[in-house]
Amino acid sequence: MENQVEPNDPYHITYMIHFLLGAGYLVPWNSFITAVDYFQHLYPSRHVSKVFSVAYMMSATIMLFVLTYLSSKMKLPGFKVRLNMGYGLFVLALMVAPVTGWIDHGNGSGYGFVVLVLMVALTGLAEGLTSGSLIGATGKLPERYMQAVVAGNASAGVLVCMLRIVTKASLPHSRNGLRTSTHIYFFTSTCIELLCIVFSNLLHKLQIVRHYTTKELDDQPKNDDQKPKTRHVLKKLKWLAISVVLIYVVTLSIFPGYLSENVKSVSFGDWYPVFLITIFNAGDFSGKCLTAIYVVKRSKWVIWGCVGRVLFYPLFMGCVFGPKWLRNEVMVTLLTLLLGLSNGYLTSVIMIVASKSVPVEESNVTGIIISLFLAIGLVIGSALGWLWNIRA
């Protein structure tokens, strides 16, 4: 099997499908946080973006903990089944969320907000199910397909932001205008998820995927007692896992809550959060695309890069409480771009390096573990994001 030639990928179809599937499992989350101006208009007394972050990250982490535990105890449902379930739950959440305002007839009572947060939590469960499965399965393929998945992740943010800007600008800035534009926007996102369901069911038929799946079966231990042990895999990946936590503790304690609620602009008005979230996503996408050109192989450099991102805290704090020259749109925009760029590049590097640091039969467990630690970082970061309100 070692001497077999890798099949061709005509028109880069396999790459594009992995790119789409990577985008698909983050489109729903980006849908919620980018439409924060609409939901904040419905529930002005709530810290909408911060509540969203905590609900989403907690549910995603719970799902990944469950998958991590079950992977060491039993055989998980098939890759295709997990993806179909995950993308199906995304469709449900995206269809229900935009009409929650009708539950209380737009009067801001708590019932609609509770349903909305439940849909965010459902999205988190689906993300935990799909991300670990897709990353684990892609780890069996050449590294360019992992790069496609993580670049797709970032493109979800850019795509959703562009769509949000178009819908927000094309309709009047009124309650009805915001509602109509958000419904159009969520409907389009739902269509993307339906496409993901179609292509996830075609993935196993592609020649490259079949080639590496067959190779994995041939190389797999014949004895069931030799199946990958979660603790054994975690020991190999502990420093990379810690690095992922560090990346997302810093990122999620600033994005999206701080950028949505704690910085203001007279010039941009209510466009400012949408603008900053778009800048972050553009930087994140650029960073993840950079790994197609160069990947840092030395783990120590990656770890120090993650630690160095702690410097974003005093810099962003200065944008709220610091001197006047620091409290302006240019500095906030520049720091937001750097936050996204470093987040994208370091995440992509860790995903690629982790998948190639273990034997192919441990790829599924590796994908779940890295996704779990990423989610842990997201939860801690989301919780720390509330600290910006101490003096807000």
SULZILIN-V258038 format. One record per residue. RES is the residue in one letter. SS is DSSP state (a for helix, b for strand, c for the rest). PSI is psi in whole degrees, -180 to 180 (999 if undefined). Layout:
RES_SS_PSI, RES_SS_PSI
//
This chain:
M_c_-31, E_c_-29, N_c_-1, Q_c_142, V_c_136, E_c_133, P_c_156, N_c_157, D_c_81, P_a_131, Y_a_17, H_a_36, I_a_-44, T_a_-42, Y_a_-47, M_a_-35, I_a_-42, H_a_-37, F_a_-46, L_a_-46, L_a_-36, G_a_-40, A_a_-39, G_a_-36, Y_a_-1, L_a_-9, V_a_-45, P_a_-46, W_a_-44, N_a_-29, S_a_-44, F_a_-48, I_a_-26, T_a_-24, A_c_22, V_a_-30, D_a_-37, Y_a_-48, F_a_-34, Q_a_-33, H_a_-37, L_a_-38, Y_c_72, P_c_-22, S_c_-1, R_c_150, H_c_77, V_a_-53, S_a_-35, K_a_-39, V_a_-43, F_a_-48, S_a_-47, V_a_-45, A_a_-44, Y_a_-50, M_a_-38, M_a_-45, S_a_-38, A_a_-41, T_a_-41, I_a_-45, M_a_-42, L_a_-35, F_a_-44, V_a_-46, L_a_-40, T_a_-44, Y_a_-47, L_a_-30, S_a_-24, S_c_-6, K_c_-28, M_c_170, K_c_125, L_c_158, P_c_156, G_c_155, F_a_-46, K_a_-40, V_a_-45, R_a_-42, L_a_-43, N_a_-42, M_a_-46, G_a_-51, Y_a_-30, G_a_-41, L_a_-35, F_a_-45, V_a_-44, L_a_-49, A_a_-42, L_a_-28, M_a_-33, V_a_-42, A_a_-48, P_c_-13, V_c_10, T_a_-26, G_a_-24, W_a_-19, I_c_-44, D_c_18, H_c_32, G_c_15, N_c_4, G_c_13, S_c_171, G_a_-19, Y_a_-47, G_a_-39, F_a_-38, V_a_-46, V_a_-41, L_a_-46, V_a_-36, L_a_-37, M_a_-36, V_a_-43, A_a_-40, L_a_-39, T_a_-39, G_a_-42, L_a_-44, A_a_-38, E_a_-42, G_a_-39, L_a_-44, T_a_-39, S_a_-49, G_a_-38, S_a_-47, L_a_-43, I_a_-41, G_a_-44, A_a_-37, T_a_-25, G_c_-18, K_c_-16, L_c_169, P_c_154, E_a_-22, R_a_-25, Y_a_-31, M_a_-40, Q_a_-36, A_a_-42, V_a_-48, V_a_-34, A_a_-37, G_a_-40, N_a_-50, A_a_-36, S_a_-26, A_a_-44, G_a_-44, V_a_-47, L_a_-47, V_a_-40, C_a_-43, M_a_-42, L_a_-40, R_a_-42, I_a_-44, V_a_-47, T_a_-36, K_a_-39, A_a_-24, S_a_-11, L_c_157, P_c_149, H_c_76, S_c_175, R_a_-46, N_a_-36, G_a_-45, L_a_-42, R_a_-45, T_a_-44, S_a_-38, T_a_-36, H_a_-43, I_a_-43, Y_a_-45, F_a_-33, F_a_-44, T_a_-41, S_a_-36, T_a_-40, C_a_-38, I_a_-42, E_a_-37, L_a_-38, L_a_-40, C_a_-38, I_a_-44, V_a_-51, F_a_-27, S_a_-26, N_c_-11, L_c_-15, L_a_-44, H_a_-11, K_a_-10, L_c_142, Q_a_-42, I_a_-43, V_a_-43, R_a_-38, H_a_-49, Y_a_-27, T_a_-42, T_a_-41, K_a_-39, E_a_-42, L_a_-37, D_a_-34, D_a_-9, Q_c_142, P_c_137, K_c_-26, N_c_125, D_a_-27, D_a_-14, Q_a_10, K_c_154, P_c_133, K_c_131, T_a_-44, R_a_-38, H_a_-43, V_a_-41, L_a_-37, K_a_-37, K_a_-33, L_a_11, K_a_-41, W_a_-36, L_a_-38, A_a_-42, I_a_-38, S_a_-40, V_a_-42, V_a_-47, L_a_-42, I_a_-49, Y_a_-18, V_a_-47, V_a_-49, T_a_-50, L_a_-15, S_c_-11, I_c_-42, F_c_131, P_c_-10, G_a_-54, Y_a_-44, L_a_-24, S_a_-32, E_a_-26, N_c_-16, V_c_138, K_c_156, S_c_124, V_c_-38, S_c_-45, F_c_-27, G_a_-136, D_a_1, W_a_-16, Y_a_-48, P_a_-41, V_a_-42, F_a_-48, L_a_-39, I_a_-37, T_a_-42, I_a_-44, F_a_-48, N_a_-35, A_a_-42, G_a_-42, D_a_-44, F_a_-44, S_a_-42, G_a_-40, K_a_-28, C_a_-26, L_a_-27, T_c_-12, A_c_-19, I_c_-46, Y_c_133, V_c_125, V_c_125, K_c_-21, R_c_119, S_a_-34, K_a_-40, W_a_-39, V_a_-45, I_a_-45, W_a_-33, G_a_-40, C_a_-42, V_a_-40, G_a_-23, R_a_-10, V_a_-25, L_a_-18, F_a_-27, Y_a_-58, P_a_-32, L_a_-47, F_a_-32, M_a_-37, G_a_-27, C_a_-15, V_a_-44, F_a_-4, G_c_-167, P_c_162, K_c_-37, W_c_-20, L_c_-22, R_c_68, N_c_166, E_a_-34, V_a_-47, M_a_-43, V_a_-41, T_a_-44, L_a_-46, L_a_-38, T_a_-41, L_a_-44, L_a_-36, L_a_-46, G_a_-43, L_a_-47, S_a_-37, N_a_-47, G_a_-46, Y_a_-48, L_a_-38, T_a_-47, S_a_-43, V_a_-46, I_a_-41, M_a_-44, I_a_-48, V_a_-41, A_a_-43, S_a_-24, K_c_6, S_c_-1, V_c_158, P_c_157, V_a_-31, E_a_-13, E_a_8, S_a_-44, N_a_-45, V_a_-39, T_a_-45, G_a_-42, I_a_-42, I_a_-48, I_a_-41, S_a_-37, L_a_-48, F_a_-31, L_a_-44, A_a_-37, I_a_-43, G_a_-39, L_a_-42, V_a_-48, I_a_-44, G_a_-42, S_a_-41, A_a_-43, L_a_-26, G_a_-26, W_a_-21, L_a_-22, W_a_-19, N_a_-5, I_c_-41, R_c_4, A_c_999
//
